């Protein structure tokens, strides 16, 4: 695994984390089953190193989860604010 990205088996862990969160969104009754893992180290790792976005489709709003690259942790507040002030959000195509 390179020092600035996730790879190998850990990618599968992110996939499982994403799937679990998506299943809870579809079936809120499963939240209680997932709750017992929230304090575990592995769950905190995936929570801290994952991001999500909402995608509006014609019929639904989907939440997409993705791993945050380790190098993102080293961005300064100034860099983050600069990006947020410059990113175009005027249309769906600009957001991509």
C-alpha atoms as one frame of an Amber mdcrd trajectory, in Angstrom:
protein
   0.000   0.000   0.000   1.432   3.369  -0.917   1.758   5.930   1.834  -0.832
   8.298   0.366  -3.650   5.942  -0.565  -5.617   3.000   0.695  -5.249  -0.324
  -1.034  -5.469  -4.049  -0.590  -7.861  -5.556   1.926  -8.679  -2.211   3.510
 -10.595  -1.220   0.372 -12.915  -4.147   1.028 -13.413  -2.808   4.552 -14.552
   0.533   3.112 -16.943  -1.307   0.798 -18.456  -3.203   3.733 -18.696   0.015
   5.791 -20.478   1.715   2.893 -22.854  -1.191   2.428 -23.753  -1.298   6.129
 -24.526   2.423   6.173 -26.620   2.175   3.023 -28.578  -0.773   4.423 -29.366
   1.192   7.597 -30.664   4.073   5.470 -33.045   1.711   3.656 -34.059  -0.169
   6.803 -33.777   2.058   9.903 -34.712  -0.885  12.153 -31.197  -2.242  11.531
 -29.665   0.828  13.201 -29.845  -0.951  16.558 -27.804  -3.858  15.174 -25.125
  -1.481  13.902 -25.111   0.588  17.096 -23.117  -1.999  19.047 -20.153  -1.519
  16.701 -20.021   2.292  16.756 -17.568   2.398  19.686 -15.215  -0.213  18.208
 -11.832   0.963  16.862 -12.430  -0.413  13.377 -15.757   1.413  13.073 -14.223
   4.689  14.234 -11.405   4.226  11.710 -13.811   3.824   8.807 -16.018   6.672
  10.049 -13.028   9.032  10.370 -11.619   8.047   6.981 -14.845   8.062   4.949
 -16.810  10.817   3.339 -20.218  10.863   1.723 -22.212  12.895  -0.713 -25.879
  12.994  -1.626 -26.760  12.453  -5.255 -30.197  13.541  -6.450 -31.654  11.250
  -9.073 -34.937  11.630 -10.843 -36.713   9.488  -8.253 -34.568   9.428  -5.125
 -31.687  10.886  -3.143 -28.772   8.479  -2.820 -25.981   8.764  -0.273 -22.648
   7.612  -1.690 -19.815   6.730   0.705 -16.151   6.826  -0.275 -12.745   6.561
   1.412 -10.939   9.821   2.133  -7.349   9.602   0.966  -4.831   9.854   3.829
  -3.177  12.910   2.293  -6.443  14.819   2.832  -5.713  14.830   6.565  -2.744
  17.101   5.930  -4.642  19.860   4.120  -4.543  23.143   5.969  -7.706  25.050
   6.860  -6.530  27.724   4.428  -6.364  25.162   1.587  -9.804  23.773   2.452
 -11.358  27.237   2.619  -9.740  28.227  -0.671 -11.199  25.168  -2.363 -14.656
  25.774  -0.887 -14.619  29.403  -2.019 -13.531  28.544  -5.583 -15.528  25.392
  -6.355 -18.373  26.000  -8.795 -21.824  24.923  -7.600 -24.041  26.736 -10.050
 -25.246  23.681 -11.952 -25.239  19.915 -11.761 -22.482  19.705 -14.374 -20.299
  22.195 -12.493 -20.600  20.172  -9.295 -19.038  17.169 -10.989
